Every structure is written in C-alpha cells, then in structure tokens.
C-alpha cells in the first residue's frame, strides 16, 4: 500500500500517496495501536524526565533521528497548547518521512 510495486512491471513503485493510504492512516487500527498508553514508543517517552526528552524519544522511535530546533520548538508549543503525547505519535506516524523512510 505504501510505494511497493505491483510486481507486474519492474520499478513500478511510487512515492506519491493516494486515497487508499490516506484512508488506512485515518481510519485504520494502526493509530489506536501507536497511541495506546502501552505502546512501547509512547511508554518509553512518558518515562522521560522532561518534555524535551519525551519529544526526542518519540522522534528517535518514529524517525530514527533527533528533532531539529524548529521541530522541537513547534512541538513544545503544541504541547503547551493542549496537544498530548499520543497525538504526537499520530503526527509523527503520518509524516512523509516516516511513511517512506526518507
């Protein structure tokens, strides 16, 4: 569903999203799994001593890298305005960088 070729034509893969991907991400069971309080990524993040460390933990879990300064500032701002860590897991899961492992 996410960029694999249909195996009928060599190199028929795509990096463009489409309706099936959007529907799966929005309506699929995956978002319930990753935002569950017992999910490893979320559980590891909540054990961190500060919001900054929680953000770093989730970025490492989903993207395999630390957030840059701009990303960290934006996430801290969103968290201060009421966004919760389970919502951040959904945001990171739905990034193009995560979906296509760029």
Secondary structure, 3 states (H helix, E strand, C coil): CCCCCCCCCCCCCCCCCCHHHHHHHHHCCHHHHHCCCCCHHHHHHHCCCCHHHHHHHHHHHHHCCCCCHHHHHHHHHHHHCCCCHHHHHHHHHCCHHHHCCC
